[in-house]
């Protein structure tokens, strides 16, 4: 038998049509003490708000039951046997969001850890503390995205100059570098091909051997020049891909595949963040 002790809900159904609160998609606030933890619950299969809140209450209760099996009656302060009593509190106004034609309801709960009297603090839903957590999370996620791009961009430039820049979202620069390398390699092939042609003419027409030898030397020097161009472009590509920052569009694209989600530990009741990677 489960008995749910639902703290008086301090908020009615208030939906924000502007930007979502920080706790919806970023980071839940930190508990003010060790008697409870925060949990964000999203309900996307409800027929109405009342149905969504009922389902959210049940899910929040299940989180509490999984945390500890022996609860204390918050009102009577007396231990009970054979029953599990869960104290939950709606910490912030619910938030409604439409996504892919579906309505998703978000609820932020405070859930007791099973102590005698959970000391639910008042949650400032737009506090600077939450905003700082969001900013720090965004910075960490951005740094992870940059490192992820770098590990792909450097080998790409080592194999093909300009490819690393394209991986970093610098398509114009990458195209110019690749074009420069193609010109360098093409010039090398053309120059030494012409040199070989004039060397064959020396054997075929000894009368003009001196002229052909001069032309062969000229094309050889041209070939050396193109070798220098290709080498310079290659070295520049490597230095540039190491030193420059990826474009914001490339970072944002990777950040969409690297997301952080709230994670609750049933062992110690801590709330943290888990990284999810979408392939």
C-alpha positions as CSV (number, residue, x, y, z in Angstrom):
1,X,0.0,0.0,0.0
2,X,1.4,3.4,-0.9
3,X,0.3,6.6,0.8
4,X,1.2,9.8,-0.9
5,X,1.6,12.8,1.3
6,X,1.4,15.8,-1.1
7,X,2.6,19.1,0.3
8,X,0.2,21.9,-0.4
9,X,1.0,23.1,-3.9
10,X,1.9,26.7,-3.8
11,X,1.3,27.3,-7.5
12,X,-1.6,27.0,-9.7
13,X,-1.3,26.2,-13.4
14,X,0.7,29.1,-14.7
15,X,2.1,28.6,-18.2
16,X,4.8,30.8,-19.6
17,X,4.5,31.5,-23.3
18,X,7.9,33.2,-23.6
19,X,11.3,31.6,-23.0
20,X,11.3,28.4,-21.0
21,X,12.6,28.6,-17.4
22,X,16.2,27.5,-16.9
23,X,15.2,24.3,-15.1
24,X,13.2,23.0,-18.1
25,X,16.0,22.2,-20.5
26,X,19.2,23.1,-18.7
27,X,20.0,22.5,-15.1
28,X,17.9,21.9,-12.0
29,X,18.6,24.1,-8.9
30,X,20.8,22.7,-6.1
31,X,18.9,21.7,-2.9
32,X,19.3,24.0,0.0
33,X,19.8,21.1,2.4
34,X,20.2,17.3,2.4
35,X,16.6,16.4,3.3
36,X,15.3,16.5,-0.3
37,X,16.3,16.5,-4.0
38,X,15.0,18.2,-7.1
39,X,13.5,16.3,-10.1
40,X,12.2,17.6,-13.4
41,X,9.4,15.5,-14.8
42,X,8.1,15.9,-18.4
43,X,4.7,14.5,-19.3
44,X,3.8,14.3,-23.0
45,X,0.9,11.8,-23.1
46,X,-1.7,13.6,-21.1
47,X,-5.2,14.6,-22.3
48,X,-5.3,17.6,-20.1
49,X,-3.3,19.6,-17.5
50,X,-5.1,17.9,-14.6
51,X,-4.2,14.5,-16.1
52,X,-0.6,15.6,-16.6
53,X,-0.3,16.8,-13.0
54,X,-1.7,13.6,-11.7
55,X,0.8,11.6,-13.8
56,X,3.6,13.8,-12.7
57,X,2.6,13.4,-9.0
58,X,2.7,9.6,-9.4
59,X,6.1,9.7,-11.2
60,X,7.5,12.0,-8.4
61,X,6.2,9.6,-5.8
62,X,7.8,6.7,-7.6
63,X,11.1,8.5,-7.5
64,X,10.8,8.9,-3.8
65,X,9.8,5.3,-3.2
66,X,12.8,4.1,-5.2
67,X,15.1,6.3,-3.1
68,X,14.2,4.7,0.2
69,X,11.8,2.0,1.3
70,X,11.2,3.0,4.9
71,X,9.5,6.4,5.1
72,X,8.5,8.5,8.1
73,X,5.0,10.1,8.3
74,X,5.8,13.8,7.9
75,X,2.6,14.9,9.7
76,X,2.6,12.6,12.7
77,X,6.4,12.1,12.8
78,X,5.8,8.4,13.5
79,X,7.4,5.6,11.7
80,X,5.1,3.3,9.8
81,X,5.5,-0.3,8.8
82,X,4.0,-1.8,5.7
83,X,3.5,1.6,4.1
84,X,5.7,4.0,2.2
85,X,5.0,7.6,2.6
86,X,6.4,10.1,0.2
87,X,6.6,13.9,0.6
88,X,6.7,15.9,-2.6
89,X,6.3,19.5,-3.4
90,X,5.8,21.4,-6.7
91,X,8.7,23.9,-6.5
92,X,7.9,26.1,-9.6
93,X,5.0,26.9,-11.8
94,X,4.5,24.2,-14.4
95,X,5.6,25.0,-18.0
96,X,3.8,24.0,-21.2
97,X,5.6,23.5,-24.5
98,X,4.5,22.4,-27.9
99,X,6.9,20.2,-29.8
100,X,6.3,18.2,-32.9
101,X,2.5,18.7,-32.6
102,X,2.5,17.4,-29.0
103,X,2.0,19.3,-25.8
104,X,4.6,18.6,-23.2
105,X,4.1,19.6,-19.5
106,X,7.1,20.2,-17.3
107,X,7.0,20.0,-13.5
108,X,9.8,20.8,-11.1
109,X,9.4,18.8,-7.8
110,X,11.1,18.7,-4.5
111,X,11.1,15.1,-3.2
112,X,11.9,14.0,0.3
113,X,14.9,11.7,0.9
114,X,12.9,10.0,3.6
115,X,14.1,12.0,6.7
116,X,11.6,12.7,9.5
117,X,10.7,16.2,8.3
118,X,11.9,17.3,4.8
119,X,12.9,20.9,4.9
120,X,11.7,22.1,1.5
121,X,13.3,25.5,0.8
122,X,11.6,28.1,-1.3
123,X,12.8,27.8,-4.8
124,X,13.6,31.0,-6.7
125,X,12.8,29.7,-10.1
126,X,14.8,32.5,-11.9
127,X,17.6,32.8,-9.3
128,X,21.1,33.8,-10.3
129,X,22.3,30.5,-8.9
130,X,20.3,28.6,-11.5
131,X,21.4,31.0,-14.3
132,X,25.1,30.5,-13.2
133,X,24.6,26.8,-13.4
134,X,23.1,27.1,-16.8
135,X,26.0,29.3,-18.0
136,X,28.6,26.9,-16.6
137,X,26.9,24.0,-18.2
138,X,26.8,25.8,-21.5
139,X,30.5,26.6,-21.2
140,X,31.4,23.0,-20.4
141,X,29.2,21.6,-23.2
142,X,30.8,24.2,-25.6
143,X,34.3,23.2,-24.6
144,X,33.4,19.5,-25.1
145,X,32.1,20.3,-28.5
146,X,35.2,22.3,-29.5
147,X,37.4,19.4,-28.3
148,X,35.3,16.9,-30.3
149,X,35.6,19.1,-33.4
150,X,39.4,19.4,-33.0
151,X,39.9,15.7,-32.7
152,X,38.3,15.3,-36.1
153,X,39.7,18.4,-37.8
154,X,43.4,17.9,-37.2
155,X,43.6,14.4,-38.7
156,X,41.4,15.6,-41.6
157,X,43.9,18.5,-42.4
158,X,46.8,16.1,-42.1
159,X,45.3,13.9,-44.7
160,X,43.9,16.6,-47.0
161,X,44.7,20.3,-46.5
162,X,41.6,22.3,-46.1
163,X,39.4,19.4,-44.9
164,X,40.0,20.3,-41.3
165,X,38.8,23.8,-41.8
166,X,35.6,22.4,-43.4
167,X,35.1,20.2,-40.4
168,X,35.3,23.3,-38.2
169,X,32.7,25.0,-40.4
170,X,35.2,27.3,-42.2
171,X,34.1,26.3,-45.7
172,X,35.5,29.3,-47.6
173,X,38.9,29.1,-46.0
174,X,38.9,25.3,-46.4
175,X,38.0,25.7,-50.0
176,X,40.8,28.2,-50.7
177,X,43.4,26.0,-48.9
178,X,42.3,23.0,-50.8
179,X,42.4,24.9,-54.0
180,X,45.9,26.1,-53.2
181,X,47.1,22.6,-52.6
182,X,45.5,21.4,-55.8
183,X,47.3,24.1,-57.7
184,X,50.6,23.2,-56.0
185,X,50.3,19.5,-56.7
186,X,49.0,20.1,-60.2
187,X,52.0,22.5,-60.8
188,X,54.4,19.8,-59.6
189,X,53.0,17.2,-61.9
190,X,52.9,19.5,-64.9
191,X,56.4,21.0,-64.3
192,X,58.2,17.6,-63.9
193,X,56.2,16.2,-66.8
194,X,57.5,19.0,-69.0
195,X,61.0,18.5,-67.7
196,X,60.9,14.9,-68.6
197,X,59.6,15.8,-72.1
198,X,62.5,18.1,-72.8
199,X,65.0,15.5,-71.5
200,X,63.6,13.1,-74.1
201,X,63.9,15.7,-76.8
202,X,67.6,16.0,-76.0
203,X,68.1,12.4,-77.0
204,X,65.8,12.7,-80.1
205,X,67.3,16.0,-81.4
206,X,70.9,16.4,-80.3
207,X,71.3,19.6,-82.4
208,X,69.1,21.5,-80.0
209,X,70.3,19.7,-76.9
210,X,71.5,22.9,-75.2
211,X,68.1,24.7,-75.7
212,X,66.3,21.6,-74.5
213,X,68.5,21.3,-71.5
214,X,67.8,24.9,-70.5
215,X,64.1,24.3,-70.8
216,X,64.4,21.2,-68.7
217,X,66.2,23.1,-66.0
218,X,63.6,25.9,-66.1
219,X,60.8,23.4,-65.7
220,X,62.7,21.7,-62.9
221,X,63.0,25.1,-61.0
222,X,59.3,25.7,-61.7
223,X,58.5,22.3,-60.2
224,X,60.6,23.1,-57.1
225,X,58.6,26.4,-56.8
226,X,55.3,24.4,-56.8
227,X,56.7,22.0,-54.3
228,X,57.4,25.0,-52.0
229,X,53.8,26.3,-52.6
230,X,52.3,22.9,-51.8
231,X,54.4,22.5,-48.7
232,X,53.6,26.0,-47.5
233,X,49.9,25.4,-48.0
234,X,50.1,22.1,-46.2
235,X,52.0,23.6,-43.2
236,X,49.6,26.6,-43.0
237,X,46.6,24.3,-43.1
238,X,47.9,22.3,-40.1
239,X,48.9,25.4,-38.1
240,X,45.6,27.1,-38.8
241,X,43.4,24.1,-37.9
242,X,45.2,23.8,-34.6
243,X,45.2,27.5,-33.7
244,X,41.8,28.7,-34.8
245,X,38.5,28.3,-33.1
246,X,35.6,26.4,-34.9
247,X,32.8,28.4,-36.2
248,X,29.7,28.9,-34.0
249,X,27.6,27.0,-36.4
250,X,29.9,24.0,-36.2
251,X,29.9,24.2,-32.4
252,X,26.2,24.5,-32.1
253,X,25.7,21.5,-34.5
254,X,27.9,19.4,-32.3
255,X,26.3,20.7,-29.1
256,X,22.9,19.4,-30.4
257,X,24.4,15.9,-30.5
258,X,26.1,16.3,-27.1
259,X,23.4,17.1,-24.5
260,X,23.3,17.0,-20.7
261,X,20.3,15.5,-18.9
262,X,19.5,15.4,-15.2
263,X,20.6,12.1,-13.5
264,X,19.4,11.0,-10.1
265,X,21.5,8.5,-8.0
266,X,19.3,6.2,-5.9
267,X,22.4,5.2,-3.9
268,X,23.1,8.6,-2.3
269,X,20.3,10.7,-3.5
270,X,22.5,13.1,-5.4
271,X,21.4,14.8,-8.5
272,X,23.9,15.3,-11.3
273,X,24.2,15.5,-15.1
274,X,24.7,12.7,-17.6
275,X,26.0,13.3,-21.1
276,X,24.0,11.9,-24.0
277,X,25.6,11.5,-27.4
278,X,23.4,11.3,-30.5
279,X,25.0,9.6,-33.5
